[in-house]
Amino acid sequence: MRHLFALIALIALLLATVAGAATPALPYDEQADAHAAVQQALAQAKTAHVPVLLILGANWCGDCRALDQAMHSQANAKLLTAKFKVVKVDVGNFDRNLDIAAAYGNPIKKGIPAAVVLSPDNQVLYATQGGELANARRMSETGITEFFERVSGAH
């Protein structure tokens, strides 16, 4: 009988481990101090002499998750690492960090995900205004790469 309980406990542990490994990480840290993250990215950008790429979105948003997945592709990850300091800001159900969005021209008004490119001295170089990324699920990886290449030249 003791062996049966041990076997059940082992199976439960294995199932929990497999379930945890199968769950993809969510792209937006809902507990993060977004203001501090933006300030940290600006400081790093100043040192590295690159702009900040601010991505505003939410974990419930399929397009936000698709964009995040595309950002991790080999081509995009290489481009983003070379050209930007990236910071993601969770906007929740349009009820979090709205002051950050407002400070940069409210790029989320036509949908999320939204993007803002900031100079290291916190000046807006580019901001989505027409929901350019709001259909990220339908954009090809090449289309997303082209978008990032285009905005990397905005400064």
Backbone as a printed PyTorch tensor [residue, N CA C, xyz], in Angstrom:
tensor([[[  0.8250,  -1.1900,   0.0000],
         [  0.0000,   0.0000,   0.0000],
         [  0.8730,   1.2580,   0.0000]],

        [[  1.9660,   1.2040,   0.7840],
         [  2.8670,   2.3490,   0.8400],
         [  3.4710,   2.6220,  -0.5240]],

        [[  3.7780,   1.5670,  -1.2670],
         [  4.3590,   1.7070,  -2.6020],
         [  3.3580,   2.3550,  -3.5670]],

        [[  2.0880,   2.0200,  -3.3910],
         [  1.0530,   2.6030,  -4.2390],
         [  0.9880,   4.1130,  -4.0300]],

        [[  1.0250,   4.5680,  -2.7660],
         [  1.0020,   6.0070,  -2.4810],
         [  2.2540,   6.6890,  -3.0300]],

        [[  3.3790,   6.0370,  -2.9080],
         [  4.6240,   6.5990,  -3.4430],
         [  4.5460,   6.7100,  -4.9650]],

        [[  3.9840,   5.6990,  -5.6100],
         [  3.8360,   5.7180,  -7.0570],
         [  2.8740,   6.8300,  -7.4940]],

        [[  1.7870,   6.9870,  -6.7930],
         [  0.8240,   8.0520,  -7.1070],
         [  1.4680,   9.4250,  -6.9190]],

        [[  2.2170,   9.5840,  -5.8510],
         [  2.8990,  10.8600,  -5.6090],
         [  3.9130,  11.1490,  -6.7050]],

        [[  4.6330,  10.1300,  -7.1340],
         [  5.6250,  10.3040,  -8.2070],
         [  4.9410,  10.6890,  -9.5170]],

        [[  3.8380,  10.0360,  -9.8380],
         [  3.0990,  10.3530, -11.0600],
         [  2.5690,  11.7870, -10.9990]],

        [[  2.0390,  12.1740,  -9.8680],
         [  1.5310,  13.5430,  -9.7210],
         [  2.6490,  14.5600,  -9.9030]],

        [[  3.8000,  14.2960,  -9.3510],
         [  4.9510,  15.1910,  -9.4970],
         [  5.3850,  15.2880, -10.9560]],

        [[  5.4400,  14.1540, -11.6360],
         [  5.8160,  14.1520, -13.0570],
         [  4.8030,  14.9170, -13.8980]],

        [[  3.5250,  14.7270, -13.6370],
         [  2.4960,  15.4450, -14.3910],
         [  2.5930,  16.9440, -14.1500]],

        [[  2.8410,  17.3430, -12.9360],
         [  2.9870,  18.7660, -12.6260],
         [  4.1960,  19.3570, -13.3390]],

        [[  5.2820,  18.6050, -13.3820],
         [  6.4940,  19.0660, -14.0620],
         [  6.2530,  19.2040, -15.5520]],

        [[  5.6050,  18.2200, -16.1580],
         [  5.3170,  18.2580, -17.5920],
         [  4.3640,  19.4070, -17.8990]],

        [[  3.3410,  19.5860, -17.0980],
         [  2.3910,  20.6740, -17.3300],
         [  3.0820,  22.0230, -17.2280]],

        [[  3.9680,  22.1760, -16.2670],
         [  4.7020,  23.4380, -16.1230],
         [  5.6290,  23.6970, -17.2850]],

        [[  6.2570,  22.6450, -17.7940],
         [  7.1770,  22.8020, -18.9250],
         [  6.4190,  23.1070, -20.2030]],

        [[  5.1860,  22.6210, -20.3250],
         [  4.4180,  22.8200, -21.5410],
         [  3.7770,  24.2060, -21.5990]],

        [[  3.6780,  24.8710, -20.4740],
         [  3.0530,  26.1850, -20.4350],
         [  4.0690,  27.2410, -20.8520]],

        [[  3.7920,  27.9580, -21.9580],
         [  4.7550,  28.9790, -22.3770],
         [  4.7590,  30.1510, -21.4000]],

        [[  5.9040,  30.7650, -21.2710],
         [  6.0120,  31.9360, -20.4040],
         [  5.1810,  33.0650, -20.9960]],

        [[  4.5330,  33.8070, -20.1450],
         [  3.7440,  34.9460, -20.6090],
         [  4.6930,  36.1080, -20.9140]],

        [[  4.4220,  36.8430, -21.9860],
         [  5.3650,  37.8810, -22.4070],
         [  5.3940,  39.1300, -21.5190]],

        [[  4.3160,  39.4040, -20.8040],
         [  4.2500,  40.6380, -20.0200],
         [  4.2290,  40.3170, -18.5330]],

        [[  5.1440,  40.9190, -17.8040],
         [  5.2240,  40.7170, -16.3630],
         [  4.2210,  41.6540, -15.7040]],

        [[  3.1190,  41.0890, -15.2690],
         [  2.0410,  41.8830, -14.6940],
         [  2.4060,  42.4790, -13.3430]],

        [[  3.4540,  41.9690, -12.7180],
         [  3.8810,  42.4610, -11.4110],
         [  5.0230,  43.4690, -11.5150]],

        [[  5.5380,  43.6630, -12.7100],
         [  6.7210,  44.5190, -12.8910],
         [  6.4090,  45.9840, -12.6040]],

        [[  7.4170,  46.6860, -12.1570],
         [  7.3380,  48.1400, -12.0160],
         [  7.7140,  48.7100, -13.3800]],

        [[  6.7110,  48.9860, -14.1860],
         [  6.9480,  49.4150, -15.5690],
         [  7.7190,  50.7260, -15.6330]],

        [[  7.4510,  51.6270, -14.7060],
         [  8.1680,  52.9070, -14.7100],
         [  9.6660,  52.6900, -14.4820]],

        [[  9.9930,  51.8220, -13.5480],
         [ 11.3980,  51.5180, -13.2800],
         [ 12.0270,  50.7970, -14.4770]],

        [[ 11.2750,  49.9110, -15.1210],
         [ 11.7990,  49.1830, -16.2850],
         [ 12.1060,  50.1440, -17.4350]],

        [[ 11.2440,  51.1240, -17.6480],
         [ 11.4880,  52.1100, -18.7040],
         [ 12.7190,  52.9340, -18.3650]],

        [[ 12.8330,  53.3710, -17.1260],
         [ 13.9960,  54.1650, -16.7200],
         [ 15.2860,  53.3660, -16.8470]],

        [[ 15.2410,  52.1050, -16.4780],
         [ 16.4240,  51.2420, -16.5950],
         [ 16.8090,  51.0660, -18.0610]],

        [[ 15.8250,  50.8560, -18.9320],
         [ 16.1080,  50.7030, -20.3690],
         [ 16.6970,  51.9920, -20.9370]],

        [[ 16.1890,  53.1430, -20.4990],
         [ 16.7370,  54.4240, -20.9750],
         [ 18.1880,  54.5870, -20.5460]],

        [[ 18.4940,  54.2010, -19.3200],
         [ 19.8760,  54.3010, -18.8320],
         [ 20.7900,  53.3700, -19.6240]],

        [[ 20.3340,  52.1480, -19.8860],
         [ 21.1200,  51.2050, -20.6760],
         [ 21.2800,  51.7050, -22.1120]],

        [[ 20.2470,  52.3120, -22.6540],
         [ 20.2990,  52.8320, -24.0220],
         [ 21.3000,  53.9710, -24.1380]],

        [[ 21.3560,  54.7820, -23.1040],
         [ 22.3100,  55.8970, -23.1160],
         [ 23.7380,  55.3630, -23.1590]],

        [[ 24.0160,  54.3510, -22.3730],
         [ 25.3490,  53.7400, -22.3340],
         [ 25.6830,  53.0500, -23.6560]],

        [[ 24.7090,  52.3610, -24.2270],
         [ 24.9250,  51.5910, -25.4570],
         [ 24.7510,  52.4310, -26.7270]],

        [[ 24.2670,  53.6610, -26.5820],
         [ 24.0350,  54.5430, -27.7330],
         [ 23.0550,  53.9360, -28.7300]],

        [[ 21.9730,  53.3810, -28.2050],
         [ 20.9010,  52.8260, -29.0340],
         [ 19.5690,  53.3320, -28.4840]],

        [[ 18.5240,  53.3100, -29.2960],
         [ 17.2110,  53.7090, -28.7940],
         [ 16.5500,  52.6000, -27.9690]],

        [[ 15.4820,  52.9760, -27.3070],
         [ 14.6590,  52.0340, -26.5550],
         [ 13.4590,  51.6730, -27.4200]],

        [[ 13.1400,  50.4010, -27.4530],
         [ 11.9160,  49.9410, -28.0970],
         [ 10.9590,  49.5440, -26.9850]],

        [[  9.9050,  50.3150, -26.8520],
         [  8.8920,  50.0860, -25.8330],
         [  7.7370,  49.3470, -26.5030]],

        [[  7.4160,  48.1640, -26.0180],
         [  6.3020,  47.3780, -26.5410],
         [  5.2220,  47.3530, -25.4690]],

        [[  4.0530,  47.8550, -25.8070],
         [  2.9270,  47.8840, -24.8760],
         [  1.9220,  46.8260, -25.2890]],

        [[  1.5100,  45.9990, -24.3420],
         [  0.5660,  44.9370, -24.6520],
         [  0.0580,  44.2710, -23.3940]],

        [[ -0.5240,  43.1000, -23.5670],
         [ -1.1100,  42.3710, -22.4350],
         [ -1.0800,  40.8750, -22.7170]],

        [[ -1.0550,  40.0920, -21.6700],
         [ -0.9770,  38.6380, -21.8040],
         [ -2.2340,  38.0170, -22.4020]],

        [[ -3.3880,  38.6320, -22.2280],
         [ -4.6350,  38.0840, -22.7650],
         [ -4.7430,  38.2850, -24.2770]],

        [[ -3.9150,  39.1480, -24.8260],
         [ -4.0040,  39.5820, -26.2220],
         [ -3.2510,  38.6170, -27.1410]],

        [[ -3.9790,  37.9480, -28.0140],
         [ -3.3620,  37.0020, -28.9370],
         [ -2.3500,  37.6550, -29.8630]],

        [[ -2.6330,  38.8750, -30.3140],
         [ -1.6820,  39.5650, -31.1830],
         [ -0.4170,  39.9410, -30.4210]],

        [[ -0.5550,  40.2810, -29.1460],
         [  0.6130,  40.5990, -28.3170],
         [  1.4950,  39.3690, -28.1430]],

        [[  0.8620,  38.2490, -27.9300],
         [  1.6130,  37.0040, -27.7620],
         [  2.2660,  36.5830, -29.0700]],

        [[  1.5680,  36.7940, -30.1970],
         [  2.1510,  36.4710, -31.5050],
         [  3.3510,  37.3680, -31.7890]],

        [[  3.2390,  38.6490, -31.4670],
         [  4.3630,  39.5570, -31.6750],
         [  5.5450,  39.1330, -30.8130]],

        [[  5.2830,  38.8000, -29.5580],
         [  6.3660,  38.3790, -28.6740],
         [  7.0520,  37.1340, -29.2150]],

        [[  6.2790,  36.1930, -29.7090],
         [  6.8720,  34.9790, -30.2820],
         [  7.7380,  35.3410, -31.4860]],

        [[  7.2500,  36.2320, -32.3470],
         [  8.0240,  36.6490, -33.5180],
         [  9.2900,  37.3970, -33.1030]],

        [[  9.2270,  38.1280, -31.9990],
         [ 10.3970,  38.8620, -31.5180],
         [ 11.5180,  37.9090, -31.1010]],

        [[ 11.1640,  36.6810, -30.7790],
         [ 12.1570,  35.7050, -30.3470],
         [ 12.6800,  34.8370, -31.4870]],

        [[ 12.1700,  35.0540, -32.7000],
         [ 12.7170,  34.3060, -33.8360],
         [ 14.1740,  34.7230, -34.0170]],

        [[ 14.9430,  33.8980, -34.6840],
         [ 16.3730,  34.1600, -34.8190],
         [ 16.6480,  35.5170, -35.4640]],

        [[ 15.9840,  35.8030, -36.5830],
         [ 16.2440,  37.0650, -37.2980],
         [ 15.8390,  38.2690, -36.4670]],

        [[ 14.6580,  38.2140, -35.8690],
         [ 14.1880,  39.3590, -35.0880],
         [ 14.9760,  39.5330, -33.7970]],

        [[ 15.2930,  38.4480, -33.1320],
         [ 16.0550,  38.5580, -31.8830],
         [ 17.4090,  39.2080, -32.1470]],

        [[ 18.0490,  38.8190, -33.2370],
         [ 19.3530,  39.4010, -33.5910],
         [ 19.2060,  40.8940, -33.8870]],

        [[ 18.2030,  41.2500, -34.6740],
         [ 17.9580,  42.6520, -35.0160],
         [ 17.6570,  43.4850, -33.7700]],

        [[ 16.7450,  42.9920, -32.9390],
         [ 16.3370,  43.7510, -31.7510],
         [ 17.4870,  43.9150, -30.7650]],

        [[ 18.2880,  42.8770, -30.5930],
         [ 19.4280,  42.9580, -29.6770],
         [ 20.4530,  43.9670, -30.1730]],

        [[ 20.6600,  44.0230, -31.4750],
         [ 21.6660,  44.9240, -32.0480],
         [ 21.1970,  46.3750, -32.0860]],

        [[ 19.8970,  46.5920, -32.2690],
         [ 19.4070,  47.9420, -32.5490],
         [ 18.7110,  48.6400, -31.3920]],

        [[ 18.2840,  47.9020, -30.3670],
         [ 17.4440,  48.4950, -29.3260],
         [ 17.7430,  47.9260, -27.9370]],

        [[ 17.2990,  48.6520, -26.9460],
         [ 17.0580,  48.1200, -25.6110],
         [ 15.5450,  47.9670, -25.5530]],

        [[ 15.0880,  46.7550, -25.3670],
         [ 13.6570,  46.4570, -25.4300],
         [ 13.0770,  46.3930, -24.0240]],

        [[ 11.9220,  47.0060, -23.8530],
         [ 11.1800,  46.8890, -22.6010],
         [  9.7080,  46.6830, -22.9480]],

        [[  9.1050,  45.6910, -22.2860],
         [  7.6830,  45.4050, -22.4990],
         [  6.8960,  45.9310, -21.3040]],

        [[  5.7890,  46.5980, -21.6060],
         [  4.9500,  47.1850, -20.5740],
         [  3.5570,  46.5860, -20.6660]],

        [[  3.0980,  46.0270, -19.5600],
         [  1.7670,  45.4320, -19.4830],
         [  0.7200,  46.5350, -19.3050]],

        [[ -0.2780,  46.5520, -20.1920],
         [ -1.3690,  47.5180, -20.0480],
         [ -2.6380,  46.8590, -19.5120]],

        [[ -2.5240,  45.5770, -19.1630],
         [ -3.6670,  44.8690, -18.5830],
         [ -4.8690,  44.9210, -19.5010]],

        [[ -6.0190,  45.1770, -18.9340],
         [ -7.2550,  45.3430, -19.7040],
         [ -7.4830,  46.8290, -19.9510]],

        [[ -6.4370,  47.4760, -20.4190],
         [ -6.4150,  48.9360, -20.6100],
         [ -6.6900,  49.6380, -19.2790]],

        [[ -6.1100,  49.0540, -18.2130],
         [ -6.2710,  49.6120, -16.8790],
         [ -4.9560,  49.6520, -16.1020]],

        [[ -3.8180,  49.4180, -16.7940],
         [ -2.5060,  49.4570, -16.1460],
         [ -1.5540,  50.2930, -16.9880]],

        [[ -0.7340,  51.0180, -16.3200],
         [  0.3570,  51.7690, -16.9600],
         [ -0.1140,  52.6730, -18.0960]],

        [[ -1.3440,  53.1510, -17.9870],
         [ -1.8790,  54.0350, -19.0250],
         [ -1.1690,  55.3790, -19.0360]],

        [[ -0.5980,  55.7680, -17.9000],
         [  0.1720,  57.0170, -17.8680],
         [  1.4240,  56.9060, -18.7280]],

        [[  1.9940,  55.7250, -18.8090],
         [  3.1600,  55.5240, -19.6780],
         [  2.7340,  55.6600, -21.1300]],

        [[  1.6390,  55.0150, -21.4890],
         [  1.1330,  55.1340, -22.8580],
         [  0.8150,  56.5900, -23.1880]],

        [[  0.1770,  57.2840, -22.2660],
         [ -0.1870,  58.6900, -22.5000],
         [  1.0480,  59.5700, -22.6730]],

        [[  2.0890,  59.2870, -21.9230],
         [  3.3130,  60.0940, -21.9990],
         [  3.9710,  60.0130, -23.3750]],

        [[  3.6800,  58.9390, -24.1070],
         [  4.2930,  58.7390, -25.4180],
         [  3.2780,  58.8170, -26.5570]],

        [[  2.2180,  59.6030, -26.3690],
         [  1.2620,  59.8610, -27.4400],
         [  0.1270,  58.8630, -27.5540]],

        [[ -0.0840,  58.0650, -26.5310],
         [ -1.1590,  57.0770, -26.4860],
         [ -1.1720,  56.1460, -27.7000]],

        [[ -0.0870,  55.4350, -27.9380],
         [ -0.0150,  54.5510, -29.1140],
         [ -0.9640,  53.3600, -29.0430]],

        [[ -1.6000,  53.1330, -27.9020],
         [ -2.4970,  51.9850, -27.7560],
         [ -3.9380,  52.3160, -28.1420]],

        [[ -4.2100,  53.5380, -28.5290],
         [ -5.6030,  53.9260, -28.7800],
         [ -6.2400,  53.1620, -29.9290]],

        [[ -5.4560,  52.6650, -30.8750],
         [ -5.9940,  51.8950, -32.0020],
         [ -5.7080,  50.4080, -31.8550]],

        [[ -5.2710,  49.9900, -30.6700],
         [ -5.0600,  48.5690, -30.4240],
         [ -3.6750,  48.2460, -29.9210]],

        [[ -3.5850,  47.0330, -29.3760],
         [ -2.3100,  46.5140, -28.9050],
         [ -2.0130,  45.2340, -29.6590]],

        [[ -0.7590,  44.8830, -29.7760],
         [  0.4090,  45.5540, -29.2080],
         [  0.7000,  46.8640, -29.9310]],

        [[  1.3840,  47.7140, -29.2110],
         [  1.8100,  49.0010, -29.7510],
         [  3.3000,  49.1470, -29.4870]],

        [[  3.9350,  49.9940, -30.2760],
         [  5.3860,  50.1730, -30.1400],
         [  5.7270,  51.6540, -30.1220]],

        [[  6.7470,  51.9790, -29.3290],
         [  7.2970,  53.3290, -29.2670],
         [  8.8140,  53.1880, -29.3130]],

        [[  9.4480,  53.9940, -30.1350],
         [ 10.9090,  54.0490, -30.1670],
         [ 11.3010,  55.3550, -29.5030]],

        [[ 12.1510,  55.2460, -28.4800],
         [ 12.5900,  56.4100, -27.7090],
         [ 14.0850,  56.6090, -27.8570]],

        [[ 14.4740,  57.8560, -27.9750],
         [ 15.9070,  58.1560, -27.9250],
         [ 16.3690,  57.9120, -26.4900]],

        [[ 17.6790,  57.7400, -26.2760],
         [ 18.1640,  57.5350, -24.9090],
         [ 17.8300,  58.6950, -23.9600]],

        [[ 17.5170,  59.8720, -24.5230],
         [ 17.1140,  60.9910, -23.6680],
         [ 15.5920,  61.1350, -23.6020]],

        [[ 14.8860,  60.0200, -23.8880],
         [ 13.4490,  59.8940, -23.6630],
         [ 12.5930,  60.7300, -24.6140]],

        [[ 13.0660,  60.9350, -25.8250],
         [ 12.2680,  61.6270, -26.8380],
         [ 11.6680,  60.5920, -27.7800]],

        [[ 10.4010,  60.7880, -28.1350],
         [  9.7310,  59.8610, -29.0370],
         [ 10.2940,  60.0350, -30.4460]],

        [[ 10.8370,  58.9550, -30.9860],
         [ 11.3360,  58.9380, -32.3530],
         [ 10.3010,  58.3440, -33.3010]],

        [[  9.4800,  57.4410, -32.7650],
         [  8.4360,  56.7870, -33.5400],
         [  7.4220,  56.2160, -32.5560]],

        [[  6.1680,  56.2350, -32.9400],
         [  5.1250,  55.5710, -32.1520],
         [  4.0250,  55.0990, -33.0900]],

        [[  3.5410,  53.8880, -32.8410],
         [  2.4030,  53.4150, -33.6210],
         [  1.2160,  54.2960, -33.2770]],

        [[  0.4860,  54.6820, -34.2790],
         [ -0.7040,  55.5030, -34.0550],
         [ -1.9430,  54.9090, -34.7070]],

        [[ -1.7380,  53.9810, -35.6310],
         [ -2.8580,  53.4150, -36.3650],
         [ -3.0410,  51.9240, -36.1660]],

        [[ -2.5600,  51.3920, -35.0590],
         [ -2.7010,  49.9590, -34.8000],
         [ -1.8440,  49.1080, -35.7230]],

        [[ -0.6640,  49.5990, -36.0590],
         [  0.2100,  48.9260, -37.0160],
         [  0.5650,  47.4950, -36.6360]],

        [[  0.5860,  47.1920, -35.3580],
         [  0.9240,  45.8380, -34.9000],
         [ -0.2810,  45.0880, -34.3410]],

        [[ -1.4370,  45.7160, -34.3440],
         [ -2.6200,  45.1270, -33.7170],
         [ -3.1100,  43.8700, -34.4270]],

        [[ -2.5710,  43.5940, -35.6070],
         [ -2.9160,  42.3510, -36.2980],
         [ -1.6900,  41.4480, -36.4380]],

        [[ -0.8510,  41.4410, -35.4260],
         [  0.4110,  40.6910, -35.4700],
         [  0.1960,  39.2130, -35.7730]],

        [[ -0.9470,  38.6610, -35.3890],
         [ -1.2130,  37.2410, -35.6710],
         [ -1.2850,  36.9820, -37.1720]],

        [[ -1.6770,  37.9980, -37.9230],
         [ -1.8120,  37.8330, -39.3690],
         [ -0.5850,  38.3110, -40.1340]],

        [[  0.3360,  38.9650, -39.4370],
         [  1.5640,  39.4220, -40.0850],
         [  2.5220,  38.2330, -40.1760]],

        [[  3.2070,  38.1240, -41.2760],
         [  4.2150,  37.0750, -41.3700],
         [  5.4180,  37.4810, -40.5200]],

        [[  6.2620,  36.5170, -40.2460],
         [  7.4900,  36.8440, -39.5140],
         [  8.3030,  37.8680, -40.3050]],

        [[  8.2940,  37.7250, -41.6250],
         [  8.9940,  38.6840, -42.4820],
         [  8.3850,  40.0730, -42.3450]],

        [[  7.0570,  40.1500, -42.2770],
         [  6.3860,  41.4420, -42.1110],
         [  6.7650,  42.1020, -40.7950]],

        [[  6.8700,  41.3190, -39.7500],
         [  7.2610,  41.8630, -38.4450],
         [  8.7230,  42.3000, -38.4850]],

        [[  9.5660,  41.5110, -39.1380],
         [ 10.9740,  41.9000, -39.2860],
         [ 11.0750,  43.2150, -40.0500]],

        [[ 10.3150,  43.3390, -41.1210],
         [ 10.3270,  44.5730, -41.9130],
         [  9.8720,  45.7670, -41.0740]],

        [[  8.8720,  45.5560, -40.2250],
         [  8.4210,  46.6260, -39.3370],
         [  9.5620,  47.0670, -38.4260]],

        [[ 10.2280,  46.1130, -37.7820],
         [ 11.3290,  46.4650, -36.8700],
         [ 12.4930,  47.0970, -37.6110]],

        [[ 12.7830,  46.6340, -38.8020],
         [ 13.8510,  47.2670, -39.5950],
         [ 13.4830,  48.7090, -39.9190]],

        [[ 12.2330,  48.9320, -40.2820],
         [ 11.7620,  50.2800, -40.6180],
         [ 11.8730,  51.2200, -39.4040]],

        [[ 11.4070,  50.7490, -38.2460],
         [ 11.4440,  51.6490, -37.0740],
         [ 12.8400,  51.7800, -36.5010]],

        [[ 13.7190,  50.8250, -36.8040],
         [ 15.1080,  50.9760, -36.3150],
         [ 15.7950,  52.1160, -37.0500]],

        [[ 15.3210,  52.4600, -38.2190],
         [ 15.8870,  53.5820, -38.9760],
         [ 15.1900,  54.8820, -38.6800]],

        [[ 14.2650,  54.8970, -37.7260],
         [ 13.4940,  56.1050, -37.4180],
         [ 14.3040,  57.1400, -36.6500]],

        [[ 15.4800,  56.7740, -36.1810],
         [ 16.2530,  57.7210, -35.3750],
         [ 17.3870,  58.3000, -36.1380]]])
